Amino acid sequence: MALPPLKSADWVIFSIISVGTIVLYLASTLAQSLLAPPPGESLFWLLSLLLNMIGYATIFVPGYYVIKYVRKTNYLETGPASLLQPLVRLFVKGAETEVIEVEAVNLIKGETEAAMAKTVYQEGMTLMFCAGGLLGSYSTWGYLQEKIMTTNYVDSLGNKGKFNDSQFLVFVNRILAFALALLVIMIRRQPRHKAPLFKYSYCSFSNIMSSWCQYEALKYVSFPTQVLAKASKVIPVMLMGKVVSNKKYEYYEYVVALLISVGMVAFLMGNDDGNKASNATTFSGFIILIGYMAFDAFTSNWQGELFTEYKMTSFQMMAGVNLFSCLLTSVSLMQQGVFYTSLAFMSQYSRFMLDCIILSICSASGQLFIYYTISVFGPVAFVIIMTVRQVFAVVLSCILFQHALAPVAIIGIFIIFSALFLKIYCSYRLKMKKKTVSAAGKI
């Protein structure tokens, strides 16, 4: 069977992609030559971020104009079918079917009935399996994050080297997660996918940026500081909700925010690592952490909207997000020539290669444990497990990397995590109370 020919509109699309890619590649090359640091020095994080953004623009800018052209010319509705049309439809419009929702409902119903058939013992063992998987995956992942970004590697000849490129680590994590998601989709029945692929690019970009911020922040602040800052993101979320939406909060939420603020002040006062660092270094670290919290908040909200609108499964979401993550990071890495230098570093320091492989496995398996735990036990159980994981990560980091903490810092850590558990407990009780009132009203 002969392939359909290319039509004139296909050549326009090819031209948009080609010209946009070439122009932005030249812009990236020029920027690298102008911003290149002196030999032996690493690039300042803000300049490194700028180069990354130019790389991502190589995908986003031509993509934006292609979508605009397709919609303006009704490319998918006019003229005979062409070679490029199915691919354009997949990215711009998605699948067109009315049975997707029925398939999704039937799959979810079958999984729910299977979950209800479990005994109490089986459910308890499953919960222990999920908790162990999440704690093991993310504790190991956190340890390797700190190790890779803060320690020197030694090769067989005794030469020392330190790895500095956060974006390469993001790519290493995403490529395995993408492959794993595709594997699960192939061996496990899924509802037909209907979302336009380009919609994954937004949360993919924010996901890349939040991960990049996590790695980059470790150059400027300690891992315990990073974990506690992430645990404190409830404060900016509440402030933003109050300012933008005039949102009302329960009294316990104000108490939790106050306790977290007090805990963070106590921790920073007693954190010897922070006292040793310069003010400029610490300020850079906190700016990056604020970026992490903003991008992370956008990722979860955008993914929630996609789940609601298109009813895809968690594995389809995982594949879609990581597809664009791999595409964006690989293009940026190739433009900057970091792929070659990172692989050369990996070949010279075999321990770094092993750490990258384990880091990727932990990241990918952790994502699967997240999706499975939420689908079986709900978000409350998941949040409790991940809060325990944060406590464990701080303790582990302080022991293995010898972060000196004064008693007041330890008290601050205790206050923060006590506030988080108080938030979980109060929100659960309030939810149960509302359910009881609702049930009583129906009688």
N, C-alpha and C positions, 0 to 999 in steps of 0.2 A: 504493500500500500504506500503510495507516494505521499510525502509530507506536503502540507499546504504551503503555497508560496508566501514570500514576504510581500506585504503591500506597502504603499508609499508612507503610510502612517508609522509603520514599523521602523522605517529608515529615519524618520523624525525622532522617534524614541531613542534609537541607537545614537543618533547625533547628540541629543541632549545629554545622555549618559557619558558619551565619549568626551565631548567638549568640557562638561562640568568636571569630570575626573581629571583631565589634563590640566586645566586651569588651577584647580585646588592642589594638585600634586606640585605644580610649579610654585604655588604660594607656600606650601609646606617646606619645600627645598630652600626657598629664599629665607623663610623664618628661621630654619635650622642654622643656616650660615650666619645670620645676624645674631642669633641668641646663643650660639655655641659657647659653653663655659671654657675657661682655661684648662689645659691638660691636667688631669689628676683631680679635677673638681667636678662635683655633680651639679646639675641644673637646679636652680631655685624652683620650688614646687609650683609657684604661680606661672612661671615660664613653661615648665613641663606641662602644666594643665592647658596652656594656650596651644602648644603643639598638638596635644591630644585632640583638642577641639577642632583644629584644622583637619586632622585626620578623619574625625567623625563627620565633618561637613562634606567630605568627599562622597559619602553615602547619602546624607540627608538632603543636601542642596539639589543634586540631580534628581533624586527621588521625589522631592517636592514638585519640581517642574514637570516631571513625567506624569504624576498624579493630576496636576493641574491641566496638563494637555489632554490627558485621557478623558477627564470629566468635561472639559470645554468642547471637545470635538465629538463626544459620544462614541468614542473609539470602539467600545465593547458592543454597542447596539447597531452600528452602521457597517455596511460593506460585507464582503464575504469573509469567512474565517481565514485566519492567517497563522503562520508558524508561531508568532510571538503572542497571539491573543490568549491562549489558555494560561500562560505564565502571568501575563498582565492582569487577567481576571482574578487569579489566585491572590496576587499581592494587593490589588486595588479594591476589588469588590467582594471577594470571598465566594463560597459555594452558595448556590440558590436551591433550597429544598425546604419543604414544609414538614418533613417527617423527622427533622433533627430533634425537636423538642420531645417528641414521643419516644424516640430512641434513648435520649438522655434520661427521661423520667423512668423508663423501664429498667435501664441499667442501674440507676440510683436505687430504685425500689428493690431490685434483686440483691444489691449489696446490703441494703438496710435489713432485709429479711434474714440474710445470712448472718449479719452481726447480731440480730436479736436471738438467733438460735444458740448462741454461745452460752455456756454455763458461767456461773460466777467465778469459778476457778480459772476457766479459760480466759475470761475477760481480765482477771487479775494478772495472769501470766502475760497476756498481750500488752497490758499497760506497763508491766515491768520491762518487757522487750522494747517498747517504744521509748520509755524513759532511759534505759541503758543505751539504746542506739543514739538518742539525741545527746545525752551527756558524753558518751564516748566520742562521737563524731565531732561535736563542736568544741569539746575540751581539747582534743588533739589538734583540731584546726586552729584554735586560738593559740595554743603553744607554738605550733609551727609558724603561724603568722609572726609572732614576736621573735622567734628564733631567726627566721629568714631576713627580717628587716633590721635587726639590731646586732647580729653577731657576725664575726668573720669566719669564713670557710678556709680550710687548709687543704692544699692538694698533696699529691704523693711526694713532691719535692720540697714541701715545707713552705711554699708560697701562700700568702694570705690574701683573701679577696672578700669584698663585701658587695652583696647584690643590692641595687638601688631602684630598679624599675618596677613600680607598682603595677603598671598596666600589663606587663607580661604575666604576672601572677594572676591577674583577673582573667586573662585569656586562658591560662592553664586550667583554672577552675571551671570555666564555662564550656570548654571543648568536651571535657569528659561528661559534664552534666547534660549537655546536648545529646551526646551519643547514648547515654543511659536512658534519657527520656524517649528517644527514638526506639530503643530496644524494648522498653516497656509497652509502648504504643503498638509495636509489631506483634508482641506475644500476648497482649491483653486487649480484648475487644473494647473499642471506644465508640462513642456516638460520632456521627459524621461531623467533621469540622466545618464551620461556616464563616468564621471571622476573617476579614481581610488581613493579610499578614502584616501590612504596614502598621496596623494599630499596635502591634507588639513592640514596634521600634521605640515608642515613647517610654514605656516602662523598662525596656531593655537599656536605653540610654541612662535613665535614672538609676537603674540597678548597677550598671557599670560604674557610674560616678560614686554611688554610695560605697561600693567595694573598693574603688580606688582611694577614696578618702580614708577608709579604714586602714589600708596598708600605709598610705602616705603619712597619716597622723602618728604612726609608731616611730617615725624619724624625729618627732618633736615632743611627744608626751609618752609616759609609760603605759603599758597595757592595762593595769588596774584603773588608771585615770580614764582611759578610753572606754572601758566597760562601764564605769560608773557614770560617765557623761551620757552614754547611750541609754542607761537605765533612767536618766533624768529627763528624757525627751518629753515626758508628760507635761512639763512646765511650759516649754514653748508652744506645744500643741494647744494647751488651755489658753494661753495668752492670745494666740492667733485666732482661736475660736471666739474669744470674747471681743476682740477688736473687729474682726471681719464680719462675723455672723451674729454678734451680740448673743452668743450661746450661753445658756444657763447651766450651771454645774451643781451637783449635789454638794452638801456641806463636807462630806468625807473627802471629796476630791480636793477641796481647798486645804484640808488638813494634810493630805498626802503630799501635795505640792510644797507646803510649808516644811514638812519633815524632810523631804528630799533636798530642799534648799539648805536647811540646817546641816544635813548630813554631808552635802558636797562642800560646804564651807569648812566643816571640821576635817574632812579628808584632805582638802588642799592645804590647810594649815599644818597638818601633820605629815604630809608627803615629802620626804627628804629628796626624792628624785626631782620634784618640782622646784624645790629650793636651790638645787644645784644648777638647774637649767637657767639660761638667760631669759629675760622678760620677752625679748623678741621671739625666741624659740617657742616659749610657752604660748605666746599669743598666736603664732602661726598654727600650732597644734590645735588650739581651741577654735580658730576660724575654720580649719579643715573639718573638725568634729561637728560644727554647726552645719556645714555643707552636707556631711553624712546624714544628719538627722532630717534635713530638708528633703534630700533626694530619697531617703528611705521612706519617708511619709508619703511622698508622691507615688512611689512604686506600689505600695500596698493599696492606696486609694484607686489608682488607675486599674490595677489588676482586679479589684473588687467590681469596678464598673464593667470590665470585660466579661467577668464571670456572670454578672447579672444580665447583660445584654445578649451574650452569645452562647451561654450554657456549655462552655467547653469543660473538659475534665482538667484536673490539676496537672496531669502529665502532658496534655496538649499545651497548656499554658507554659509549663517548664520548657518544652521543646521550642515553642514560638519565641519566648523571651531569649533563650540561650542561642537560638539561630542568629538573631540580630546582634547579640553580644559578641559572638564569635566573629561575625562579619565586621562589625565596627572596630573591635580591638585589633584584629589581624591586619586590616587596611592601615590603621594608624601605626602599628608596629613596623610594618613593611616600609611605610613612608619615612619613618624616622631611622630605619636601619637597625632597630633594636632587636628584631628577630634574630639577626645574625649574631650580635654581641651577646644576647641572652643564651642562645644555644651554645656559643663558644664557652661562656662561663659554665654552663651546665656540663659540657664535655670535660672541662678542666677540673671541676670540683664535683666528683661523683656523689658526695653526700648531699649536695644541693639538688642534684637530679632526683635522688631518693626522696628528699623532703618535698619536692614539687609533686611527685607522683602520689605520695601519701596525702598531701594537702588537697589535691584534686579529688581523690577517692573520698576523703572525709567531707568535702564540700558537696559532692554529688549525692553521697549516701545520706547526708544530713538533710538535703532538700526532700528526698523521698520519705524520710522519717517524719518531717514536718507535715507533708501532705497526708500521709497515712494516719498520723496521730490526730490531726484535726478532723479528718473524715470519720474516724471511729469513736473518738472520745470528746470531740468538740474543742472550742478555743480555750475554755477555762483550764482544762487539764494541761493543754499545751503551754499556756502562759506560766502555770505553776512550775512545770518541768524546766522551762527555759530560764525562769528566774533563779531556780536552784542551780542551773548550769552557770549563770553569771556569778553567783557566789563561789562556786567551785573553781571557775576560771580565775577569779581574783586571787583566791588562796593559792592555787597552783602556780600562778605567775610570780607571786611574792616569794614562794619557796624556791622555785627552780631558777629564777633570774635575780634572786636576792634583792628585791625592792625593800628598802628600809622604811618602815612605817612606825611613826610615833603612836602612843596609846590613843591620842585624840583622833588620829586617822582611822584606827580600827573601830572606834566608837562611831565615827562618821559612816563607815561601811555598814555597820550594824543598823544604824538609823535608816539609811537608804533602803536596804533590803527589807527591813521591818515595814517601812512605808509601802513598799511594793506589794508585800503579802497582805497588808491591810486593805489596799486597793482591790486586790483580787477577791478577798473575802467579802468586803462590803458590796462590791458590784454583783457578786453572786447572790448574796442575801437579798439585795434590792430586786434582782431579776426574778427570784423565786417568789418574793412578796407580790410583785406585779402579776405573776402567773396565777397565784392563789386568788387575788382580787378579781382577775379576769374570769377565772373558772367559776367563782362564786356568783358573778354577775350573769353568767349564762344559765344558771340553775333556776 
